[in-house]
């Protein structure tokens, strides 16, 4: 993720616009909803710098055998984990194993870090389309809604996490995203809390989100769903899988999704198509090759939300739209990849993954600048951005089991390559007529798409890592690993009629992790761990000597307890952590035109998660988080200020019960409560977002292989805001109804 720098924009009207922007976006750059590199204070930022340049963290393309959700057929393709996975045939909210934390299929009880899993059944029961909405079920995560109406924006343990900053992965592979993540082709979502650089490379310290996709199956499977809801929300979904030949060695999966929707926000619409074909070839009992791809086409409305007056959000209707009817975001995206799994012997295997991703977005809308709080006039910028972004990723892992005396080892060694290239262009130097937030009059006059700022980025990373999972005793397990990344990043940029500037940066980083698990009983784990992360400071970040800053680092100590109850049908996790983000760039108190690297932000908290089945037919997923995330060192911000948009308390509870017998067997009920405490809207604490409790509910009827469902969101029509910054806070949706008919064969 690029940061904002301290070089003033100098287009035709750039100096005038920057004079207006300097106070406004300087605050916005401190807020998690804006895609900046950190929540730190920056000097004279530019809209062109509020853009991603992050090749993402790295990870394993998880082998297909570890992917399939209970109730689906798992293709026998994982050389290392064939003897470790059991199909349960249930639709539980509980998952007992994960590969995200270790790149090996490992019992969650054996992982010395908090990891939470949202299975497919939760996504279907809550009728979730956006992955960001699913994460409301996990402790320590705050869903800030969308950035300008087109991308998910999250906080994990108080620190930002987005698809363009190395926080999202797809099957363990970095997933660069400009907009929200679709769930139609996902089997589950796994969240690893805390720094994850030891296996996943550069990334934010709060944690990572791994999107585990549906896999081809050996037996025929067909499903379809149609949904209609409030605000003309129409969706269609198709999921097909099965063998392609008599021997079953070729298996396919095809997921398709289409949505056409309006919104409670005036003029806002969304049109989105997704297609994800996949093919698995079981070459031999020892070797499997999987090809995967996805294609996305999207058109939606850009929307900054509602500005702030004084210390609270402006008192206007939540549907009030403050751009123009022509405001839009368009994107074409595709990804192509493969993964190869080969077993050399009973104990040793090889995994190799490669993927290419290409994204071509365009954003065209009057960007909100500054609000005159006395008159209600909102100044705006004629903003346009377009370009092409591509990512290449490849890695190879060798995994082996061996013993040294009575001590068992599972060793993983990997190497990795990634490259990201970008060529965006921008229009940021022309003002657009203002609009009054209390009495908006829409001009609806388009402006020319003439770029005045150009940028070319190229970033390459090479990495090697090693990890050992050691069974010191049957109930005492050690996890240790280390990774070294070396990277080179270059940027070439120029304002119109100005000389081109070139920046080149090379650096490296070590990322260790060590953790210990003690199991006093088979169903109880006590654990402790130490982990680190890093994020390069890129773009125009420079100190007073013109040298690049060191990478930001994250350091975490975590302790916790995990247990399984009710005959291992319900999983519980309790964790406490101390997480510090260091080398944060702050303003130089002696020279406001440059920055220095002395800042620190600290997050401490306690988290609780529960998921699984309490009684036959009664499933729950619940969470609670207590967090104290503050500025712990800074040259201009008051030490002790709470980080932007971070609530002290959050809690969630979702439960579904299905009647188990009688004439009404097949009838089900769902109830959800989601609480978010009040929180400051920026690092300065200049405004506050109120606390809220949102209530959701659902009715289901499943007599056989089809189901009818009604989902009710915000049942009591509570007015609330998810997050944002001073010139744009995102309101939550009012009472909404979704009706779905689905069939499964």
ROMAR-647608 format. One record per residue (C-alpha): residue in three letters; residue number from 0; x, y negated, z. Coordinates in steps of 0.2 Angstrom, whole numbers, always signed. Layout:
BEGIN
   r   k     x     y     z
 ALA NUM     X     Y     Z
...
***
This chain:
BEGIN
   r   k     x     y     z
 UNK   0    +0    +0    +0
 UNK   1    +7   -16    -5
 UNK   2    +8   -30    +8
 UNK   3    +5   -48    +7
 UNK   4   +20   -58    +5
 UNK   5   +26   -76    +8
 UNK   6   +29   -82   -10
 UNK   7   +15   -95   -15
 UNK   8    +5   -91   -31
 UNK   9    +8  -104   -44
 UNK  10    -5  -102   -58
 UNK  11   -13  -117   -66
 UNK  12   -23  -120   -51
 UNK  13   -14  -109   -39
 UNK  14    -7  -121   -27
 UNK  15   -24  -129   -25
 UNK  16   -32  -112   -22
 UNK  17   -18  -106   -10
 UNK  18   -21  -121    +0
 UNK  19   -39  -116    +2
 UNK  20   -34   -97    +4
 UNK  21   -20   -99   +16
 UNK  22   -31  -100   +32
 UNK  23   -44   -89   +26
 UNK  24   -35   -74   +19
 UNK  25   -22   -75   +32
 UNK  26   -35   -70   +44
 UNK  27   -42   -57   +32
 UNK  28   -25   -49   +30
 UNK  29   -26   -45   +48
 UNK  30   -42   -36   +47
 UNK  31   -43   -17   +43
 UNK  32   -57   -19   +30
 UNK  33   -45   -29   +19
 UNK  34   -32   -17   +10
 UNK  35   -16   -24   +17
 UNK  36    -1   -14   +22
 UNK  37    -4   -18   +41
 UNK  38   -15   -26   +53
 UNK  39    -1   -39   +56
 UNK  40    +0   -57   +53
 UNK  41    +6   -63   +36
 UNK  42   +11   -79   +28
 UNK  43    +3   -87   +13
 UNK  44    -4   -71    +5
 UNK  45   -11   -69   -12
 UNK  46   -26   -60   -20
 UNK  47   -14   -52   -32
 UNK  48    -4   -45   -17
 UNK  49   -20   -37    -9
 UNK  50   -18   -22   -20
 UNK  51   -12    -5   -18
 UNK  52    +6    +1   -22
 UNK  53    +7   +18   -13
 UNK  54   +10   +35   -20
 UNK  55    +2   +42    -5
 UNK  56    +8   +54    +8
 UNK  57   +12   +72    +3
 UNK  58    +5   +89    +7
 UNK  59    +1  +106    +2
 UNK  60   -12  +111   -11
 UNK  61   -20  +123    +0
 UNK  62   -21  +141    -7
 UNK  63   -39  +146   -13
 UNK  64   -41  +160    +0
 UNK  65   -41  +147   +14
 UNK  66   -54  +136    +6
 UNK  67   -70  +145    +5
 UNK  68   -83  +141   +18
 UNK  69   -92  +155   +28
 UNK  70  -106  +161   +17
 UNK  71   -96  +160    +1
 UNK  72   -85  +173    -7
 UNK  73   -66  +170    -5
 UNK  74   -55  +174   -20
 UNK  75   -40  +185   -15
 UNK  76   -27  +172   -20
 UNK  77   -16  +167    -5
 UNK  78    +0  +177    -4
 UNK  79    +4  +171   +13
 UNK  80   -13  +172   +22
 UNK  81   -22  +187   +14
 UNK  82   -22  +196   +30
 UNK  83   -27  +182   +41
 UNK  84   -44  +176   +35
 UNK  85   -61  +183   +39
 UNK  86   -77  +180   +31
 UNK  87   -91  +177   +44
 UNK  88  -106  +175   +33
 UNK  89  -113  +162   +45
 UNK  90  -118  +143   +43
 UNK  91  -110  +137   +59
 UNK  92  -104  +120   +62
 UNK  93   -88  +128   +69
 UNK  94   -71  +131   +60
 UNK  95   -58  +141   +70
 UNK  96   -43  +139   +57
 UNK  97   -35  +125   +47
 UNK  98   -20  +123   +36
 UNK  99   -19  +104   +36
 UNK 100    -8  +102   +52
 UNK 101    +5  +115   +47
 UNK 102    +3  +120   +29
 UNK 103    -1  +137   +34
 UNK 104   -17  +145   +39
 UNK 105   -16  +143   +58
 UNK 106   -29  +145   +72
 UNK 107   -34  +127   +78
 UNK 108   -30  +133   +96
 UNK 109   -12  +136   +91
 UNK 110   -10  +118   +84
 UNK 111    -2  +106   +97
 UNK 112   -11   +91   +89
 UNK 113   -30   +86   +88
 UNK 114   -38   +92   +72
 UNK 115   -56   +91   +68
 UNK 116   -66  +100   +54
 UNK 117   -82   +94   +46
 UNK 118   -89  +110   +37
 UNK 119  -100  +110   +22
 UNK 120  -116  +113   +32
 UNK 121  -114   +97   +41
 UNK 122  -112   +87   +25
 UNK 123  -128   +95   +18
 UNK 124  -138   +94   +34
 UNK 125  -134   +75   +36
 UNK 126  -136   +73   +17
 UNK 127  -119   +64   +16
 UNK 128  -113   +57    -1
 UNK 129   -98   +47    +5
 UNK 130   -84   +56   +14
 UNK 131   -82   +40   +25
 UNK 132  -100   +43   +32
 UNK 133   -96   +61   +37
 UNK 134   -81   +55   +47
 UNK 135   -94   +46   +59
 UNK 136   -94   +64   +67
 UNK 137   -76   +64   +73
 UNK 138   -69   +55   +88
 UNK 139   -57   +40   +86
 UNK 140   -64   +36   +69
 UNK 141   -73   +20   +65
 UNK 142   -81   +19   +48
 UNK 143   -80    +0   +43
 UNK 144   -92    +3   +28
 UNK 145   -85    -2   +11
 UNK 146   -72   -15    +6
 UNK 147   -81   -27    -6
 UNK 148   -94   -13    -9
 UNK 149   -83    -1   -18
 UNK 150   -71    +8    -7
 UNK 151   -71   +17   +10
 UNK 152   -63    +8   +24
 UNK 153   -59   +17   +40
 UNK 154   -49   +16   +57
 UNK 155   -41   +31   +64
 UNK 156   -36   +29   +82
 UNK 157   -36   +10   +79
 UNK 158   -26    +9   +63
 UNK 159   -32    +7   +46
 UNK 160   -34   +22   +34
 UNK 161   -40   +21   +16
 UNK 162   -38   +30    +0
 UNK 163   -25   +18    -6
 UNK 164   -13   +19    +9
 UNK 165    -8   +37   +10
 UNK 166   -22   +42   +22
 UNK 167   -32   +53   +10
 UNK 168   -28   +70    +3
 UNK 169   -37   +82    -8
 UNK 170   -32  +100    -5
 UNK 171   -16   +94    +4
 UNK 172   -11   +83   -11
 UNK 173   -11   +64   -10
 UNK 174   -27   +57   -16
 UNK 175   -26   +39   -22
 UNK 176   -43   +31   -22
 UNK 177   -50   +14   -26
 UNK 178   -68   +18   -21
 UNK 179   -77   +30   -10
 UNK 180   -74   +48   -10
 UNK 181   -88   +60   -16
 UNK 182   -93   +75    -6
 UNK 183  -102   +86   -19
 UNK 184   -88   +97   -23
 UNK 185   -81   +98    -5
 UNK 186   -81  +113    +6
 UNK 187   -76  +104   +21
 UNK 188   -66   +89   +28
 UNK 189   -51   +91   +40
 UNK 190   -44   +77   +50
 UNK 191   -27   +77   +58
 UNK 192   -25   +64   +72
 UNK 193    -9   +55   +74
 UNK 194    +7   +53   +63
 UNK 195    +8   +66   +50
 UNK 196   +24   +61   +40
 UNK 197   +33   +77   +45
 UNK 198   +23   +86   +31
 UNK 199   +14   +73   +22
 UNK 200   +27   +59   +20
 UNK 201   +24   +40   +21
 UNK 202    +7   +35   +29
 UNK 203    -2   +26   +42
 UNK 204    +1   +32   +60
 UNK 205   -18   +35   +65
 UNK 206   -20   +51   +55
 UNK 207   -24   +59   +38
 UNK 208   -40   +65   +30
 UNK 209   -39   +81   +20
 UNK 210   -53   +84    +8
 UNK 211   -54  +103    +5
 UNK 212   -63  +107   -12
 UNK 213   -74  +121   -16
 UNK 214   -65  +136   -24
 UNK 215   -70  +148   -38
 UNK 216   -78  +164   -32
 UNK 217   -77  +182   -37
 UNK 218   -97  +184   -36
 UNK 219  -109  +174   -46
 UNK 220  -116  +159   -37
 UNK 221  -127  +145   -43
 UNK 222  -135  +130   -34
 UNK 223  -144  +114   -38
 UNK 224  -151  +100   -28
 UNK 225  -162   +84   -33
 UNK 226  -163   +70   -21
 UNK 227  -174   +54   -21
 UNK 228  -174   +40    -8
 UNK 229  -177   +23    -2
 UNK 230  -171    +8   -14
 UNK 231  -173   +19   -29
 UNK 232  -159   +31   -24
 UNK 233  -159   +46   -36
 UNK 234  -146   +60   -36
 UNK 235  -143   +76   -45
 UNK 236  -131   +90   -40
 UNK 237  -125  +106   -48
 UNK 238  -113  +120   -42
 UNK 239  -109  +135   -52
 UNK 240   -96  +149   -49
 UNK 241   -92  +167   -54
 UNK 242   -81  +178   -64
 UNK 243   -77  +176   -82
 UNK 244   -72  +193   -86
 UNK 245   -77  +211   -82
 UNK 246   -62  +214   -70
 UNK 247   -65  +198   -60
 UNK 248   -47  +191   -62
 UNK 249   -54  +175   -70
 UNK 250   -65  +165   -59
 UNK 251   -72  +148   -62
 UNK 252   -81  +134   -52
 UNK 253   -90  +119   -59
 UNK 254   -97  +105   -49
 UNK 255  -107   +91   -56
 UNK 256  -115   +76   -48
 UNK 257  -124   +60   -54
 UNK 258  -131   +46   -44
 UNK 259  -141   +31   -49
 UNK 260  -146   +19   -35
 UNK 261  -151    +2   -30
 UNK 262  -148    -5   -12
 UNK 263  -156   -15    +2
 UNK 264  -143   -28    -4
 UNK 265  -150   -40   -18
 UNK 266  -143   -36   -35
 UNK 267  -133   -22   -29
 UNK 268  -133    -5   -39
 UNK 269  -122   +10   -41
 UNK 270  -121   +22   -56
 UNK 271  -109   +36   -53
 UNK 272  -105   +53   -63
 UNK 273   -93   +66   -56
 UNK 274   -87   +82   -65
 UNK 275   -75   +95   -56
 UNK 276   -71  +111   -66
 UNK 277   -59  +123   -58
 UNK 278   -52  +140   -64
 UNK 279   -42  +154   -54
 UNK 280   -32  +167   -63
 UNK 281   -28  +182   -52
 UNK 282   -12  +187   -63
 UNK 283    -8  +202   -51
 UNK 284   -11  +207   -33
 UNK 285    +4  +197   -29
 UNK 286    +2  +181   -40
 UNK 287   -13  +169   -43
 UNK 288   -13  +153   -53
 UNK 289   -27  +140   -51
 UNK 290   -31  +125   -62
 UNK 291   -41  +111   -56
 UNK 292   -47   +94   -63
 UNK 293   -60   +81   -60
 UNK 294   -67   +66   -70
 UNK 295   -76   +51   -63
 UNK 296   -85   +37   -71
 UNK 297   -93   +23   -60
 UNK 298  -101    +6   -62
 UNK 299  -106    -3   -46
 UNK 300  -109   -20   -39
 UNK 301   -95   -29   -30
 UNK 302  -101   -36   -13
 UNK 303   -91   -45    +1
 UNK 304  -106   -45   +13
 UNK 305  -111   -59   +24
 UNK 306   -99   -72   +31
 UNK 307   -97   -77   +49
 UNK 308  -103   -94   +57
 UNK 309   -95   -98   +74
 UNK 310   -92   -82   +84
 UNK 311  -106   -71   +75
 UNK 312  -112   -66   +58
 UNK 313  -123   -79   +49
 UNK 314  -141   -77   +53
 UNK 315  -147   -74   +36
 UNK 316  -157   -58   +29
 UNK 317  -146   -43   +28
 UNK 318  -150   -41    +9
 UNK 319  -143   -59    +5
 UNK 320  -131   -57    -9
 UNK 321  -118   -71   -11
 UNK 322  -109   -67   -28
 UNK 323  -118   -67   -45
 UNK 324  -129   -54   -53
 UNK 325  -115   -50   -66
 UNK 326  -103   -45   -52
 UNK 327   -97   -28   -56
 UNK 328   -84   -14   -53
 UNK 329   -80    -1   -66
 UNK 330   -69   +13   -65
 UNK 331   -63   +28   -76
 UNK 332   -53   +41   -66
 UNK 333   -47   +59   -70
 UNK 334   -35   +71   -61
 UNK 335   -27   +87   -68
 UNK 336   -17  +100   -58
 UNK 337   -12  +117   -55
 UNK 338    -6  +128   -40
 UNK 339    +4  +144   -41
 UNK 340    +5  +157   -26
 UNK 341   +16  +171   -27
 UNK 342   +20  +184   -14
 UNK 343   +38  +191   -14
 UNK 344   +35  +204    +0
 UNK 345   +24  +207   +14
 UNK 346   +33  +192   +24
 UNK 347   +39  +180   +11
 UNK 348   +29  +169    -2
 UNK 349   +31  +154   -13
 UNK 350   +18  +140   -16
 UNK 351   +20  +127   -30
 UNK 352    +8  +113   -34
 UNK 353    +8   +99   -47
 UNK 354    -5   +86   -50
 UNK 355    -7   +71   -61
 UNK 356   -20   +57   -57
 UNK 357   -25   +42   -68
 UNK 358   -36   +28   -62
 UNK 359   -42   +13   -73
 UNK 360   -52    +1   -62
 UNK 361   -59   -16   -66
 UNK 362   -66   -29   -54
 UNK 363   -75   -45   -60
 UNK 364   -84   -56   -47
 UNK 365   -84   -73   -38
 UNK 366   -73   -69   -23
 UNK 367   -79   -77    -7
 UNK 368   -66   -90    -1
 UNK 369   -71  -101   +13
 UNK 370   -88  -106   +22
 UNK 371   -92  -123   +27
 UNK 372  -101  -119   +43
 UNK 373  -110  -135   +44
 UNK 374  -118  -135   +27
 UNK 375  -118  -117   +23
 UNK 376  -108  -119    +6
 UNK 377   -97  -104    +2
 UNK 378   -83  -108   -10
 UNK 379   -79   -95   -22
 UNK 380   -65   -89   -34
 UNK 381   -67   -83   -52
 UNK 382   -58   -67   -49
 UNK 383   -54   -53   -61
 UNK 384   -43   -38   -60
 UNK 385   -39   -24   -71
 UNK 386   -26   -11   -75
 UNK 387   -20    +6   -75
 UNK 388   -13   +16   -60
 UNK 389    -6   +34   -61
 UNK 390    +2   +46   -49
 UNK 391   +12   +62   -52
 UNK 392   +15   +74   -38
 UNK 393   +24   +91   -37
 UNK 394   +31  +102   -23
 UNK 395   +36  +119   -19
 UNK 396   +35  +128    -2
 UNK 397   +43  +144    +4
 UNK 398   +34  +153   +19
 UNK 399   +41  +167   +28
 UNK 400   +39  +178   +44
 UNK 401   +53  +186   +53
 UNK 402   +58  +190   +71
 UNK 403   +73  +186   +81
 UNK 404   +73  +199   +95
 UNK 405   +56  +198  +103
 UNK 406   +52  +180   +96
 UNK 407   +41  +179   +81
 UNK 408   +44  +165   +68
 UNK 409   +34  +158   +53
 UNK 410   +46  +147   +44
 UNK 411   +41  +134   +30
 UNK 412   +53  +125   +19
 UNK 413   +48  +113    +6
 UNK 414   +54  +100    -7
 UNK 415   +43   +87   -15
 UNK 416   +43   +74   -29
 UNK 417   +31   +60   -32
 UNK 418   +30   +45   -43
 UNK 419   +17   +31   -44
 UNK 420   +16   +18   -58
 UNK 421    +5    +3   -59
 UNK 422    +2   -11   -72
 UNK 423   -12   -22   -65
 UNK 424   -17   -40   -72
 UNK 425   -26   -53   -62
 UNK 426   -36   -69   -64
 UNK 427   -35   -79   -47
 UNK 428   -31   -97   -51
 UNK 429   -49  -104   -56
 UNK 430   -63  -109   -44
 UNK 431   -81  -104   -47
 UNK 432   -95  -115   -41
 UNK 433  -100  -113   -23
 UNK 434  -116  -105   -16
 UNK 435  -126  -110    -1
 UNK 436  -129   -95   +10
 UNK 437  -145  -101   +17
 UNK 438  -153  -106    +0
 UNK 439  -143   -97   -13
 UNK 440  -145  -102   -32
 UNK 441  -137   -90   -44
 UNK 442  -128   -98   -59
 UNK 443  -126   -81   -67
 UNK 444  -113   -89   -79
 UNK 445   -99   -77   -84
 UNK 446   -81   -83   -85
 UNK 447   -67   -78   -96
 UNK 448   -56   -63   -92
 UNK 449   -40   -72   -95
 UNK 450   -26   -66   -84
 UNK 451   -14   -78   -75
 UNK 452    -4   -65   -65
 UNK 453    +5   -49   -71
 UNK 454   +13   -35   -61
 UNK 455   +22   -19   -64
 UNK 456   +26    -7   -50
 UNK 457   +36    +9   -50
 UNK 458   +39   +20   -34
 UNK 459   +48   +37   -33
 UNK 460   +50   +48   -18
 UNK 461   +60   +64   -15
 UNK 462   +58   +73    +1
 UNK 463   +63   +89    +9
 UNK 464   +56   +97   +25
 UNK 465   +57  +112   +37
 UNK 466   +45  +118   +50
 UNK 467   +45  +133   +62
 UNK 468   +30  +140   +71
 UNK 469   +38  +150   +85
 UNK 470   +29  +163   +97
 UNK 471   +41  +162  +112
 UNK 472   +28  +173  +121
 UNK 473   +11  +179  +116
 UNK 474    +4  +164  +125
 UNK 475   +18  +151  +123
 UNK 476   +20  +144  +105
 UNK 477   +32  +131   +99
 UNK 478   +30  +120   +83
 UNK 479   +45  +111   +77
 UNK 480   +49  +102   +61
 UNK 481   +58   +88   +52
 UNK 482   +57   +79   +36
 UNK 483   +68   +67   +26
 UNK 484   +61   +55   +13
 UNK 485   +71   +45    +1
 UNK 486   +62   +32   -10
 UNK 487   +65   +19   -23
 UNK 488   +52    +5   -26
 UNK 489   +53    -8   -39
 UNK 490   +41   -23   -43
 UNK 491   +41   -35   -58
 UNK 492   +29   -49   -57
 UNK 493   +26   -66   -64
 UNK 494   +13   -80   -63
 UNK 495    +8   -88   -80
 UNK 496   +21  -100   -86
 UNK 497   +33   -95   -72
 UNK 498   +49   -85   -73
 UNK 499   +47   -66   -69
 UNK 500   +53   -60   -52
 UNK 501   +60   -43   -49
 UNK 502   +61   -34   -32
 UNK 503   +70   -17   -30
 UNK 504   +70    -8   -13
 UNK 505   +78    +9    -8
 UNK 506   +77   +17    +9
 UNK 507   +75   +33   +18
 UNK 508   +67   +39   +34
 UNK 509   +67   +54   +46
 UNK 510   +51   +61   +52
 UNK 511   +51   +74   +66
 UNK 512   +38   +83   +76
 UNK 513   +38   +95   +91
 UNK 514   +24  +102  +100
 UNK 515   +21  +116  +113
 UNK 516    +5  +126  +116
 UNK 517    +2  +137  +132
 UNK 518   -13  +148  +132
 UNK 519   -17  +153  +150
 UNK 520   -32  +163  +143
 UNK 521   -35  +169  +125
 UNK 522   -49  +155  +123
 UNK 523   -40  +141  +131
 UNK 524   -25  +131  +125
 UNK 525   -15  +117  +134
 UNK 526    -4  +107  +122
 UNK 527    +8   +93  +121
 UNK 528   +17   +85  +106
 UNK 529   +28   +71   +99
 UNK 530   +26   +65   +81
 UNK 531   +32   +50   +70
 UNK 532   +27   +42   +54
 UNK 533   +34   +28   +43
 UNK 534   +27   +16   +30
 UNK 535   +39    +7   +18
 UNK 536   +37   -12   +18
 UNK 537   +35   -16    -1
 UNK 538   +30   -30   -13
 UNK 539   +36   -47    -8
 UNK 540   +40   -44   +10
 UNK 541   +57   -52   +13
 UNK 542   +66   -59   +28
 UNK 543   +74   -76   +28
 UNK 544   +89   -69   +19
 UNK 545   +79   -62    +5
 UNK 546   +82   -44   +11
 UNK 547   +68   -31   +12
 UNK 548   +61   -26   +29
 UNK 549   +63    -9   +37
 UNK 550   +49    +3   +36
 UNK 551   +35    +2   +49
 UNK 552   +36   +17   +60
 UNK 553   +23   +26   +71
 UNK 554   +27   +36   +87
 UNK 555   +14   +46   +96
 UNK 556   +14   +57  +112
 UNK 557    -1   +67  +114
 UNK 558    -8   +80  +127
 UNK 559   -24   +90  +127
 UNK 560   -34  +105  +130
 UNK 561   -44  +116  +117
 UNK 562   -56  +129  +122
 UNK 563   -69  +141  +114
 UNK 564   -86  +145  +123
 UNK 565  -101  +155  +120
 UNK 566   -92  +170  +113
 UNK 567   -80  +159  +103
 UNK 568   -95  +150   +94
 UNK 569   -92  +133  +101
 UNK 570   -76  +124  +100
 UNK 571   -71  +109  +112
 UNK 572   -56   +98  +111
 UNK 573   -50   +85  +124
 UNK 574   -35   +74  +119
 UNK 575   -26   +59  +127
 UNK 576   -13   +50  +117
 UNK 577    -1   +35  +117
 UNK 578    +2   +29   +99
 UNK 579   +14   +14   +94
 UNK 580   +16    +5   +78
 UNK 581   +33    -3   +77
 UNK 582   +42   -15   +65
 UNK 583   +26   -24   +62
 UNK 584   +30   -40   +51
 UNK 585   +25   -56   +60
 UNK 586   +27   -75   +57
 UNK 587   +44   -83   +61
 UNK 588   +40   -96   +74
 UNK 589   +55  -107   +68
 UNK 590   +50  -106   +49
 UNK 591   +32  -104   +44
 UNK 592   +37   -99   +26
 UNK 593   +45   -83   +31
 UNK 594   +42   -68   +42
 UNK 595   +52   -58   +54
 UNK 596   +50   -40   +60
 UNK 597   +47   -39   +78
 UNK 598   +29   -35   +80
 UNK 599   +22   -20   +89
 UNK 600    +4   -13   +91
 UNK 601    -1    +0  +104
 UNK 602   -16   +12  +104
 UNK 603   -20   +22  +119
 UNK 604   -35   +33  +121
 UNK 605   -45   +48  +126
 UNK 606   -55   +59  +114
 UNK 607   -68   +73  +115
 UNK 608   -75   +83  +101
 UNK 609   -87   +98  +101
 UNK 610   -94  +108   +87
 UNK 611  -102  +125   +84
 UNK 612  -117  +135   +90
 UNK 613  -124  +134  +107
 UNK 614  -139  +146  +105
 UNK 615  -144  +156   +89
 UNK 616  -150  +143   +76
 UNK 617  -144  +128   +87
 UNK 618  -129  +120   +80
 UNK 619  -121  +104   +87
 UNK 620  -106   +92   +82
 UNK 621  -102   +78   +95
 UNK 622   -88   +67   +99
 UNK 623   -83   +53  +111
 UNK 624   -68   +41  +111
 UNK 625   -61   +28  +123
 UNK 626   -48   +18  +115
 UNK 627   -37    +3  +120
 UNK 628   -29    -4  +105
 UNK 629   -20   -20  +107
 UNK 630    -6   -31  +100
 UNK 631    +9   -27  +111
 UNK 632   +22   -38  +104
 UNK 633   +20   -53   +92
 UNK 634   +27   -71   +89
 UNK 635   +11   -80   +86
 UNK 636    -4   -69   +91
 UNK 637    -8   -67  +110
 UNK 638    -1   -51  +117
 UNK 639   -15   -41  +123
 UNK 640   -27   -45  +109
 UNK 641   -38   -31  +104
 UNK 642   -34   -25   +86
 UNK 643   -47   -30   +73
 UNK 644   -63   -20   +72
 UNK 645   -58    -8   +86
 UNK 646   -72    -4   +98
 UNK 647   -67    +2  +116
 UNK 648   -81   +16  +115
 UNK 649   -88   +26  +101
 UNK 650   -99   +42  +103
 UNK 651  -109   +53   +91
 UNK 652  -121   +67   +92
 UNK 653  -129   +78   +79
 UNK 654  -139   +93   +81
 UNK 655  -149  +105   +70
 UNK 656  -161  +119   +76
 UNK 657  -169  +132   +65
 UNK 658  -184  +142   +72
 UNK 659  -178  +160   +73
 UNK 660  -195  +169   +71
 UNK 661  -214  +168   +69
 UNK 662  -224  +161   +55
 UNK 663  -213  +145   +55
 UNK 664  -197  +154   +53
 UNK 665  -186  +143   +41
 UNK 666  -192  +127   +49
 UNK 667  -178  +116   +56
 UNK 668  -175  +100   +64
 UNK 669  -161   +88   +65
 UNK 670  -157   +73   +77
 UNK 671  -142   +62   +77
 UNK 672  -136   +47   +88
 UNK 673  -121   +36   +83
 UNK 674  -115   +23   +95
 UNK 675  -102   +10   +92
 UNK 676   -96    -3  +105
 UNK 677   -94   -22  +102
 UNK 678   -77   -26   +94
 UNK 679   -68   -41   +88
 UNK 680   -69   -45   +70
 UNK 681   -51   -50   +68
 UNK 682   -34   -51   +77
 UNK 683   -37   -68   +83
 UNK 684   -54   -63   +91
 UNK 685   -62   -77   +83
 UNK 686   -79   -68   +81
 UNK 687   -87   -52   +88
 UNK 688   -98   -39   +81
 UNK 689  -111   -32   +92
 UNK 690  -113   -15   +98
 UNK 691  -126    -3   +91
 UNK 692  -135   +14   +92
 UNK 693  -141   +21   +76
 UNK 694  -153   +36   +77
 UNK 695  -155   +48   +62
 UNK 696  -167   +63   +61
 UNK 697  -171   +77   +48
 UNK 698  -184   +90   +44
 UNK 699  -180  +106   +34
 UNK 700  -189  +120   +28
 UNK 701  -180  +135   +20
 UNK 702  -191  +150   +17
 UNK 703  -178  +159    +6
 UNK 704  -166  +154    -7
 UNK 705  -173  +136    -8
 UNK 706  -175  +122    +4
 UNK 707  -185  +106    +6
 UNK 708  -177   +92   +17
 UNK 709  -182   +75   +23
 UNK 710  -168   +64   +31
 UNK 711  -172   +48   +40
 UNK 712  -157   +36   +43
 UNK 713  -158   +22   +56
 UNK 714  -175   +28   +62
 UNK 715  -178   +13   +73
 UNK 716  -172    +0   +59
 UNK 717  -158    -7   +70
 UNK 718  -149   -22   +63
 UNK 719  -130   -19   +64
 UNK 720  -114   -22   +55
 UNK 721  -100    -9   +52
 UNK 722   -85   -21   +50
 UNK 723   -77   -34   +39
 UNK 724   -68   -50   +40
 UNK 725   -73   -68   +42
 UNK 726   -79   -72   +25
 UNK 727   -88   -55   +23
 UNK 728   -95   -43   +35
 UNK 729  -104   -27   +29
 UNK 730  -121   -25   +36
 UNK 731  -127    -7   +39
 UNK 732  -142    +0   +30
 UNK 733  -160    -2   +37
 UNK 734  -172   +12   +39
 UNK 735  -170   +24   +25
 UNK 736  -178   +40   +19
 UNK 737  -170   +54    +8
 UNK 738  -180   +69    +1
 UNK 739  -171   +84    -6
 UNK 740  -176  +100   -15
 UNK 741  -162  +112   -17
 UNK 742  -160  +130   -23
 UNK 743  -146  +143   -21
 UNK 744  -144  +159   -30
***
